[in-house]
Amino acid sequence: MLSAMEPMSPAKELAVCVLLCERMLPGLIACSKESGFDCSDYLDSLRTAWSALQDARIDRQLIERCSRNAPDTEVYSHPYTPDALNAALAIAETMQFATDENLEHVEYARRLAMDSLELFLGSREDSTISSVEEDSRIRAHPLFRD
């Protein structure tokens, strides 16, 4: 699916990752507003990543804070905490990619986005228990296809 894409330049990969992270922001922001989780480092990181496309410096401490302070599903019980966690980790991975251009960060960020999409589609199902049939329906959903 996503791995079948043509290789892109590091700048294009970074831009796609930042756009992907921005699409994941609603869950992070909702969790932040309603639970008190501070998402300011993640918002700053996305602004920094856009600036990095024009040769701005990346603050390593900001990356470390993003990696270390992701919302813990054991601490926060907000319904969007799993989405917020995925967004926070995807942003941290995107920032790592901006510094080292290791495509493993891009792939992990994409997997986190797919996980959030799967959580969203699964939440629309009537069942609270996952099954092979439910997983197949989710994977067949138009949002899950190329």
Backbone torsions as a table, in degrees:
resi	resn	phi	psi	omega
1	MET	NA	-93.1	-179.0
2	LEU	-70.9	-28.1	-178.4
3	SER	-73.4	-12.7	-179.6
4	ALA	-83.7	-0.8	-180.0
5	MET	-67.7	150.5	175.1
6	GLU	-65.1	146.6	176.7
7	PRO	-60.8	143.0	178.9
8	MET	-121.3	165.2	175.4
9	SER	-66.7	157.4	177.6
10	PRO	-56.2	-37.4	179.3
11	ALA	-63.8	-41.9	178.8
12	LYS	-68.5	-40.4	177.0
13	GLU	-59.4	-43.3	179.7
14	LEU	-63.9	-44.5	179.2
15	ALA	-60.7	-43.0	178.7
16	VAL	-63.6	-42.0	179.2
17	CYS	-63.2	-42.7	-179.7
18	VAL	-64.3	-43.0	177.2
19	LEU	-61.5	-41.7	177.5
20	LEU	-59.9	-45.3	179.3
21	CYS	-64.2	-38.7	178.6
22	GLU	-63.2	-33.3	176.9
23	ARG	-69.0	-21.1	-179.8
24	MET	-91.4	-7.0	-175.0
25	LEU	-61.8	-35.6	-175.7
26	PRO	-53.7	-41.5	178.3
27	GLY	-66.2	-39.6	178.7
28	LEU	-65.3	-45.5	-178.3
29	ILE	-68.1	-42.3	178.6
30	ALA	-62.1	-44.2	178.3
31	CYS	-61.7	-42.0	-179.6
32	SER	-62.3	-48.7	-177.4
33	LYS	-64.5	-37.8	-172.7
34	GLU	-93.6	-16.6	-177.6
35	SER	-114.6	-14.0	-177.7
36	GLY	91.7	-1.1	176.7
37	PHE	-63.7	131.6	-178.2
38	ASP	-86.7	113.3	-178.9
39	CYS	-103.9	11.8	-174.7
40	SER	-61.1	-36.5	178.4
41	ASP	-63.1	-34.0	-178.7
42	TYR	-72.6	-39.1	176.3
43	LEU	-66.7	-41.8	175.8
44	ASP	-61.2	-39.1	-179.6
45	SER	-62.3	-41.3	179.6
46	LEU	-66.6	-39.7	175.9
47	ARG	-62.5	-40.9	179.2
48	THR	-64.9	-40.1	179.6
49	ALA	-63.6	-40.2	175.7
50	TRP	-61.7	-41.7	179.4
51	SER	-66.1	-32.3	-180.0
52	ALA	-62.4	-25.4	177.4
53	LEU	-65.9	-17.0	178.0
54	GLN	-116.3	35.3	173.6
55	ASP	69.5	23.9	173.5
56	ALA	-75.6	156.0	179.3
57	ARG	-78.6	148.3	176.0
58	ILE	-101.8	127.8	178.9
59	ASP	-81.1	111.4	-178.7
60	ARG	-61.5	-32.7	178.8
61	GLN	-65.5	-34.6	177.3
62	LEU	-64.7	-42.3	177.0
63	ILE	-61.6	-44.6	-179.8
64	GLU	-62.6	-41.6	178.5
65	ARG	-63.9	-40.6	179.3
66	CYS	-63.9	-43.1	179.7
67	SER	-66.6	-38.7	-174.9
68	ARG	-81.0	-30.7	-170.6
69	ASN	-105.1	19.2	178.3
70	ALA	-59.1	144.4	-177.2
71	PRO	-63.5	131.3	-177.7
72	ASP	-90.0	125.6	179.7
73	THR	-67.9	-15.2	176.1
74	GLU	-82.7	-21.3	-177.3
75	VAL	-97.2	-44.7	-177.7
76	TYR	-100.4	132.2	-178.5
77	SER	-107.4	11.9	179.7
78	HIS	-63.3	142.9	-179.1
79	PRO	-58.7	-25.7	-179.4
80	TYR	-93.8	6.6	-179.1
81	THR	-57.8	-43.9	177.7
82	PRO	-60.9	-39.2	177.2
83	ASP	-66.5	-40.9	178.7
84	ALA	-63.3	-41.5	178.2
85	LEU	-61.8	-46.9	179.2
86	ASN	-60.9	-42.9	179.2
87	ALA	-64.2	-45.1	-179.2
88	ALA	-61.3	-45.4	179.6
89	LEU	-67.5	-37.6	177.8
90	ALA	-63.9	-39.6	177.9
91	ILE	-65.6	-43.1	177.9
92	ALA	-61.2	-41.9	178.2
93	GLU	-65.2	-39.0	178.5
94	THR	-63.0	-42.2	178.2
95	MET	-65.4	-38.8	176.4
96	GLN	-61.2	-43.9	178.7
97	PHE	-60.3	-38.2	-179.9
98	ALA	-61.8	-24.5	-179.2
99	THR	-95.7	-31.7	-174.3
100	ASP	-122.4	-7.8	178.8
101	GLU	57.1	26.9	176.3
102	ASN	-81.9	117.4	-175.5
103	LEU	-65.8	-13.8	175.8
104	GLU	-62.3	-32.8	177.4
105	HIS	-65.5	-40.4	179.0
106	VAL	-63.8	-46.8	-178.7
107	GLU	-62.6	-41.3	179.5
108	TYR	-65.8	-41.7	177.6
109	ALA	-60.7	-40.9	178.1
110	ARG	-64.9	-40.4	178.1
111	ARG	-63.7	-38.1	177.6
112	LEU	-64.2	-39.4	177.6
113	ALA	-65.0	-41.2	178.3
114	MET	-65.7	-37.2	177.1
115	ASP	-61.8	-43.0	178.2
116	SER	-64.1	-39.7	177.5
117	LEU	-63.8	-41.9	178.2
118	GLU	-63.6	-40.1	176.5
119	LEU	-61.6	-43.9	180.0
120	PHE	-62.5	-49.9	-178.3
121	LEU	-66.2	-37.1	177.6
122	GLY	-66.0	-32.0	179.8
123	SER	-69.9	-16.5	179.5
124	ARG	-86.3	-9.5	178.2
125	GLU	-79.2	152.4	179.2
126	ASP	-72.8	-30.8	-175.3
127	SER	-78.5	144.8	174.2
128	THR	-98.4	-4.8	-179.9
129	ILE	-110.6	126.7	179.3
130	SER	-71.7	144.9	177.7
131	SER	-141.1	166.7	177.8
132	VAL	-61.2	-40.4	-179.9
133	GLU	-64.4	-43.3	179.2
134	GLU	-64.0	-43.8	178.4
135	ASP	-60.7	-39.3	178.3
136	SER	-65.5	-40.4	177.8
137	ARG	-64.2	-42.0	179.4
138	ILE	-63.3	-46.9	-178.8
139	ARG	-66.4	-22.5	178.7
140	ALA	-87.3	-8.9	-178.5
141	HIS	-61.5	142.7	-179.1
142	PRO	-55.7	-31.4	178.7
143	LEU	-68.4	-19.5	-177.0
144	PHE	-91.3	-9.9	-177.3
145	ARG	-92.9	162.1	176.9
146	ASP	-58.8	NA	NA
